[in-house]
């Protein structure tokens, strides 16, 4: 066996600028901190300014940018300011998302519209703004955190699943169009992950960690073969891999991180 195999435990990222959304808590906060710990300068974006500033105070490489992704003009302004203050964005990680629960025909107009406003339109606004600049420079990597619900039907999650599915297909199409410029676009699709969003979902009466791991025949939901929830760090490591040089020939792919819950 060759002694020159790469050390894949040390995914290499070029010292550069990364923009991470949903960075105030949960998966987004761990992704931002992970990239900052690798020496990247991170523009950490979130709508929750107070929590975002608290999170960014933990590391010199984290810089807070309060942003409502639903506002297309604000997105463009934020990208312009981030590049003006920090430098060219070479890595983009879309993590921000919202989860509204309810039956497919019981969801309110507001819940449906807000699901797409953040999970789909917000990703489009931001990715478009950043990718246009990446295309001019002919470099960059984009990872969008989706959900295994984008490909597997879930009861009580129609708006969330539909918005994530739309985003997944947008990212694949984007990756196809940007490939000739050397820009890679991939997805990481978590299953149930131990975050505040997940716990809020349970508080709304949608189960518990034990029930998710066990599965539910009544809800046509498989359990988790690995017998544990994902931690935000599990998702962050998948994002890190897809951004890194170790994934240099990977684009338009969806890395599912759900402990086998969708038997994929």
HELIX and SHEET records of a PDB file:
HELIX    1   1 UNK A   26  UNK A   37  1                                  12    
HELIX    2   2 UNK A   49  UNK A   56  1                                   8    
HELIX    3   3 UNK A   72  UNK A   85  1                                  14    
HELIX    4   4 UNK A  109  UNK A  116  1                                   8    
HELIX    5   5 UNK A  117  UNK A  122  3                                   6    
HELIX    6   6 UNK A  123  UNK A  137  1                                  15    
HELIX    7   7 UNK A  148  UNK A  150  5                                   3    
HELIX    8   8 UNK A  158  UNK A  178  1                                  21    
HELIX    9   9 UNK A  179  UNK A  181  5                                   3    
HELIX   10  10 UNK A  196  UNK A  201  1                                   6    
HELIX   11  11 UNK A  202  UNK A  206  3                                   5    
HELIX   12  12 UNK A  209  UNK A  214  1                                   6    
HELIX   13  13 UNK A  232  UNK A  243  1                                  12    
HELIX   14  14 UNK A  245  UNK A  247  5                                   3    
SHEET    1   A 7 UNK A  62  UNK A  66  0                                        
SHEET    2   A 7 UNK A  41  UNK A  46  1                                        
SHEET    3   A 7 UNK A  17  UNK A  21  1                                        
SHEET    4   A 7 UNK A  89  UNK A  94  1                                        
SHEET    5   A 7 UNK A 141  UNK A 145  1                                        
SHEET    6   A 7 UNK A 184  UNK A 190  1                                        
SHEET    7   A 7 UNK A 254  UNK A 257  1                                        
END                                                                             
